[in-house]
Amino acid sequence: MANHKSALKRIKQSEKRRLRNRQANSQLKTVLKSFYSAVEDKIEGPDMVEVHRRTVSQIGRAAAHGVLHKRTASRKISRITACMQKAQAQVALSAV
């Protein structure tokens, strides 16, 4: 256990950050799961774009708040964008 005032304060701060980061990661996982399920269900058009926009926004927000590293966020955004484009291409091919 900490004996100094500054160490006690640091413990409190760390706990607050841990809880905030945990909540943000949970929300991020939920949004990513909904995105991938939308891709799997072959949702098309404006609905897919909206799901993608919401997911990218959530990832960007997590990076801005320090929950994710900016390069990790960039990689995730790149991957979900590629996934969306691939799904839209498959939907377009199946429609033809």
Backbone as ProteinMPNN parsed JSONL, in Angstrom:
{"seq_chain_A": "MANHKSALKRIKQSEKRRLRNRQANSQLKTVLKSFYSAVEDKIEGPDMVEVHRRTVSQIGRAAAHGVLHKRTASRKISRITACMQKAQAQVALSAV", "coords_chain_A": {"N_chain_A": [[0.845, -1.187, 0.0], [0.401, 2.277, -0.637], [2.366, 4.884, 0.804], [2.825, 7.565, 0.603], [1.391, 10.794, -0.018], [1.246, 11.588, -2.703], [1.462, 9.142, -3.998], [-0.879, 7.888, -3.192], [-2.728, 9.546, -4.436], [-2.057, 9.034, -7.086], [-2.841, 6.366, -7.3], [-5.629, 6.628, -7.081], [-6.136, 8.147, -9.39], [-5.271, 6.382, -11.371], [-7.104, 4.3, -11.086], [-9.515, 5.575, -11.815], [-8.949, 6.157, -14.502], [-8.595, 3.575, -15.467], [-11.186, 2.498, -15.236], [-12.585, 4.223, -16.965], [-11.281, 3.717, -19.405], [-11.874, 1.043, -19.679], [-14.641, 1.06, -20.017], [-14.77, 2.494, -22.424], [-13.408, 0.743, -24.153], [-15.145, -1.408, -24.081], [-17.453, -0.321, -25.291], [-16.361, 0.167, -27.789], [-15.787, -2.428, -28.696], [-18.389, -3.382, -28.905], [-19.452, -1.757, -30.93], [-17.776, -2.465, -33.072], [-18.47, -5.139, -33.304], [-21.145, -4.898, -34.081], [-20.748, -3.689, -36.549], [-19.356, -5.693, -38.027], [-21.301, -7.675, -37.985], [-23.253, -6.438, -39.487], [-21.979, -6.35, -41.95], [-21.804, -9.066, -42.43], [-24.494, -9.7, -42.644], [-25.004, -8.593, -45.015], [-25.899, -5.94, -45.394], [-26.825, -3.136, -47.276], [-26.081, -0.145, -49.192], [-27.107, 3.104, -48.017], [-27.491, 2.427, -45.333], [-25.349, 0.76, -44.657], [-23.238, 2.519, -44.995], [-23.792, 4.319, -42.977], [-23.469, 2.724, -40.668], [-20.767, 2.183, -40.938], [-19.72, 4.796, -40.765], [-20.416, 5.461, -38.135], [-18.913, 3.571, -36.73], [-16.262, 4.226, -37.433], [-16.156, 6.768, -36.326], [-16.382, 6.176, -33.6], [-14.018, 4.733, -33.166], [-12.128, 6.708, -33.774], [-12.694, 8.531, -31.747], [-11.96, 7.056, -29.5], [-9.225, 6.891, -29.932], [-8.532, 9.582, -29.794], [-8.968, 10.112, -27.137], [-7.036, 8.661, -25.955], [-7.386, 5.998, -25.44], [-6.945, 4.114, -27.386], [-3.981, 3.637, -29.322], [-2.882, 5.961, -31.8], [-2.009, 4.851, -34.211], [-2.945, 2.263, -34.046], [-5.662, 2.747, -34.098], [-5.858, 3.84, -36.661], [-5.143, 1.626, -38.199], [-7.249, -0.131, -37.599], [-9.42, 1.321, -38.642], [-8.715, 1.353, -41.335], [-8.884, -1.368, -41.932], [-11.607, -1.964, -41.459], [-12.787, -0.351, -43.353], [-11.83, -1.445, -45.726], [-13.036, -3.928, -45.509], [-15.733, -3.21, -45.652], [-15.85, -2.153, -48.28], [-15.212, -4.421, -49.753], [-17.399, -6.042, -49.142], [-19.476, -4.512, -50.23], [-18.769, -4.644, -52.916], [-19.166, -7.357, -53.416], [-21.918, -7.539, -53.037], [-22.762, -5.931, -55.127], [-21.87, -7.444, -57.314], [-23.397, -9.748, -57.013], [-25.865, -8.749, -57.52], [-25.883, -8.251, -60.166]], "CA_chain_A": [[0.0, 0.0, 0.0], [1.161, 3.515, -0.768], [2.561, 5.628, 2.049], [2.933, 8.992, 0.321], [0.189, 11.435, -0.536], [1.267, 11.569, -4.166], [1.223, 7.771, -4.428], [-2.305, 7.658, -2.98], [-3.417, 10.265, -5.506], [-1.777, 8.31, -8.326], [-3.689, 5.17, -7.279], [-6.991, 7.078, -7.395], [-6.177, 8.547, -10.796], [-5.129, 5.179, -12.188], [-8.366, 3.567, -11.024], [-10.483, 6.315, -12.631], [-8.591, 5.953, -15.909], [-8.838, 2.175, -15.801], [-12.623, 2.328, -15.427], [-12.974, 4.956, -18.163], [-10.756, 2.984, -20.56], [-12.606, -0.214, -19.762], [-15.946, 1.378, -20.605], [-14.549, 2.877, -23.823], [-13.077, -0.476, -24.893], [-16.37, -2.196, -24.183], [-18.275, 0.315, -26.322], [-15.677, -0.028, -29.063], [-16.011, -3.821, -29.093], [-19.794, -3.504, -29.287], [-19.626, -1.104, -32.237], [-17.105, -3.297, -34.07], [-19.282, -6.34, -33.471], [-22.318, -4.539, -34.88], [-20.279, -3.448, -37.912], [-19.074, -6.958, -38.694], [-22.559, -8.397, -38.194], [-23.91, -5.761, -40.61], [-21.293, -6.815, -43.161], [-22.183, -10.468, -42.607], [-25.894, -9.721, -43.074], [-25.027, -7.984, -46.352], [-26.657, -4.691, -45.422], [-26.27, -2.377, -48.394], [-26.466, 1.246, -49.408], [-26.908, 4.123, -46.987], [-27.423, 1.813, -44.004], [-23.977, 0.287, -44.45], [-22.392, 3.709, -44.859], [-24.07, 4.863, -41.644], [-22.82, 1.844, -39.687], [-19.322, 2.426, -41.092], [-19.423, 6.13, -40.233], [-20.529, 5.397, -36.673], [-17.791, 2.779, -36.24], [-15.047, 5.036, -37.594], [-16.249, 7.843, -35.347], [-16.1, 5.612, -32.273], [-12.589, 4.408, -33.119], [-11.419, 7.987, -33.71], [-12.905, 9.104, -30.411], [-11.139, 6.274, -28.572], [-7.834, 7.295, -30.158], [-8.371, 10.959, -29.324], [-8.969, 10.107, -25.673], [-5.888, 7.907, -25.46], [-7.735, 4.607, -25.156], [-6.204, 3.4, -28.424], [-2.893, 4.379, -29.955], [-3.396, 6.499, -33.067], [-1.721, 3.925, -35.317], [-3.871, 1.146, -33.885], [-6.944, 3.247, -34.588], [-5.746, 3.975, -38.107], [-5.151, 0.274, -38.755], [-8.615, -0.651, -37.472], [-10.255, 2.042, -39.6], [-8.339, 0.868, -42.656], [-9.387, -2.73, -42.111], [-13.071, -2.008, -41.582], [-13.126, 0.281, -44.628], [-11.577, -2.458, -46.756], [-14.071, -4.947, -45.338], [-16.977, -2.651, -46.169], [-15.753, -2.058, -49.732], [-15.265, -5.781, -50.278], [-18.789, -6.493, -49.003], [-20.29, -3.786, -51.213], [-18.441, -5.176, -54.237], [-19.812, -8.659, -53.539], [-23.347, -7.286, -53.192], [-22.945, -5.415, -56.483], [-21.693, -8.557, -58.249], [-24.516, -10.675, -56.911], [-27.059, -8.085, -58.07], [-25.771, -8.216, -61.639]], "C_chain_A": [[0.88, 1.236, 0.0], [1.24, 4.247, 0.572], [2.592, 7.137, 1.834], [1.628, 9.513, -0.272], [0.119, 11.333, -2.059], [0.99, 10.167, -4.702], [-0.258, 7.409, -4.258], [-3.122, 8.32, -4.089], [-3.252, 9.523, -6.833], [-2.646, 7.053, -8.418], [-5.126, 5.535, -7.65], [-7.121, 7.432, -8.873], [-6.131, 7.328, -11.722], [-6.431, 4.39, -12.226], [-9.442, 4.248, -11.877], [-10.221, 6.08, -14.118], [-8.887, 4.531, -16.356], [-10.322, 1.936, -16.082], [-13.104, 3.019, -16.701], [-12.522, 4.212, -19.422], [-11.507, 1.678, -20.767], [-13.971, -0.001, -20.412], [-15.791, 1.702, -22.094], [-14.23, 1.648, -24.67], [-14.301, -1.353, -25.085], [-17.277, -1.637, -25.274], [-17.683, 0.084, -27.711], [-15.903, -1.448, -29.575], [-17.445, -4.021, -29.577], [-20.031, -2.922, -30.679], [-18.973, -1.938, -33.338], [-17.91, -4.567, -34.35], [-20.518, -6.046, -34.323], [-21.924, -4.269, -36.332], [-20.073, -4.763, -38.648], [-20.343, -7.79, -38.897], [-23.348, -7.762, -39.345], [-23.293, -6.203, -41.932], [-21.725, -8.25, -43.47], [-23.616, -10.597, -43.116], [-26.096, -9.078, -44.439], [-25.966, -6.783, -46.429], [-26.014, -3.814, -46.491], [-26.72, -0.926, -48.371], [-26.203, 2.16, -48.224], [-26.817, 3.549, -45.573], [-26.003, 1.368, -43.681], [-23.033, 1.467, -44.236], [-22.569, 4.317, -43.468], [-23.404, 4.033, -40.551], [-21.314, 2.068, -39.729], [-18.931, 3.774, -40.489], [-19.431, 6.13, -38.707], [-19.334, 4.641, -36.069], [-16.488, 3.566, -36.317], [-15.015, 6.159, -36.563], [-15.879, 7.343, -33.954], [-14.61, 5.282, -32.125], [-11.772, 5.691, -32.995], [-11.525, 8.632, -32.348], [-12.046, 8.375, -29.38], [-9.665, 6.656, -28.707], [-7.575, 8.694, -29.612], [-8.286, 11.02, -27.802], [-7.855, 9.262, -25.091], [-6.197, 6.466, -25.104], [-7.007, 3.69, -26.128], [-5.051, 4.28, -28.907], [-3.382, 4.821, -31.33], [-3.114, 5.569, -34.241], [-2.616, 2.689, -35.249], [-5.238, 1.54, -34.427], [-6.934, 3.336, -36.109], [-5.813, 2.608, -38.783], [-6.554, -0.331, -38.713], [-9.546, 0.008, -38.492], [-9.985, 1.547, -41.017], [-8.943, -0.506, -42.923], [-10.905, -2.765, -42.264], [-13.529, -1.353, -42.884], [-12.935, -0.715, -45.773], [-12.647, -3.543, -46.708], [-15.399, -4.465, -45.919], [-16.965, -2.606, -47.702], [-15.847, -3.434, -50.39], [-16.7, -6.311, -50.231], [-19.685, -5.809, -50.026], [-20.024, -4.29, -52.627], [-19.122, -6.518, -54.455], [-21.321, -8.498, -53.742], [-23.633, -6.804, -54.612], [-22.816, -6.532, -57.517], [-22.875, -9.518, -58.207], [-25.804, -10.082, -57.495], [-27.069, -8.111, -59.598], [-26.135, -9.497, -62.254]], "O_chain_A": [[1.971, 1.236, 0.57], [0.297, 4.226, 1.364], [2.407, 7.902, 2.78], [0.876, 8.788, -0.925], [-0.931, 11.032, -2.627], [0.353, 10.018, -5.745], [-0.823, 6.702, -5.092], [-4.075, 7.74, -4.611], [-4.202, 9.403, -7.606], [-3.132, 6.714, -9.497], [-5.765, 4.837, -8.437], [-8.096, 7.06, -9.526], [-6.853, 7.255, -12.716], [-6.818, 3.872, -13.273], [-10.194, 3.574, -12.581], [-11.146, 5.837, -14.893], [-9.363, 4.299, -17.468], [-10.676, 1.257, -17.046], [-13.93, 2.474, -17.433], [-13.28, 4.09, -20.384], [-11.744, 1.261, -21.901], [-14.398, -0.791, -21.255], [-16.58, 1.245, -22.921], [-14.729, 1.525, -25.789], [-14.471, -1.971, -26.136], [-17.808, -2.391, -26.09], [-18.405, -0.161, -28.678], [-16.18, -1.645, -30.758], [-17.684, -4.743, -30.545], [-20.724, -3.52, -31.502], [-19.547, -2.104, -34.414], [-18.014, -5.008, -35.494], [-20.891, -6.844, -35.182], [-22.685, -4.585, -37.247], [-20.559, -4.934, -39.766], [-20.446, -8.529, -39.876], [-24.031, -8.463, -40.092], [-24.002, -6.406, -42.918], [-21.978, -8.6, -44.623], [-23.924, -11.483, -43.913], [-27.213, -9.024, -44.955], [-26.722, -6.625, -47.387], [-24.788, -3.76, -46.595], [-27.621, -0.543, -47.625], [-25.206, 2.012, -47.517], [-26.144, 4.117, -44.713], [-25.515, 1.572, -42.57], [-22.137, 1.411, -43.393], [-21.603, 4.774, -42.858], [-22.837, 4.587, -39.609], [-20.66, 2.136, -38.689], [-17.927, 3.877, -39.785], [-18.561, 6.725, -38.07], [-18.813, 5.029, -35.024], [-15.702, 3.569, -35.369], [-13.965, 6.459, -35.995], [-15.149, 8.009, -33.221], [-14.017, 5.527, -31.074], [-10.832, 5.756, -32.202], [-10.561, 9.213, -31.849], [-11.471, 9.003, -28.49], [-8.945, 6.735, -27.711], [-6.52, 8.957, -29.035], [-7.608, 11.885, -27.248], [-7.731, 9.151, -23.872], [-5.355, 5.779, -24.525], [-6.515, 2.627, -25.749], [-5.142, 5.508, -28.898], [-4.198, 4.141, -31.952], [-3.911, 5.507, -35.178], [-2.998, 2.136, -36.28], [-5.888, 0.764, -35.127], [-7.901, 2.947, -36.764], [-6.462, 2.453, -39.817], [-6.994, -0.964, -39.673], [-10.359, -0.664, -39.126], [-10.913, 1.346, -41.801], [-9.452, -0.768, -44.013], [-11.432, -3.504, -43.096], [-14.543, -1.752, -43.457], [-13.772, -0.813, -46.671], [-13.108, -4.018, -47.746], [-16.102, -5.219, -46.593], [-17.947, -2.976, -48.345], [-16.472, -3.596, -51.437], [-17.158, -6.954, -51.175], [-20.552, -6.447, -50.623], [-20.94, -4.358, -53.447], [-19.605, -6.796, -55.553], [-21.929, -9.231, -54.523], [-24.618, -7.212, -55.228], [-23.57, -6.564, -58.49], [-23.301, -10.039, -59.238], [-26.708, -10.808, -57.908], [-28.119, -8.007, -60.232], [-26.093, -9.629, -63.477]]}, "name": "protein", "num_of_chains": 1, "seq": "MANHKSALKRIKQSEKRRLRNRQANSQLKTVLKSFYSAVEDKIEGPDMVEVHRRTVSQIGRAAAHGVLHKRTASRKISRITACMQKAQAQVALSAV"}
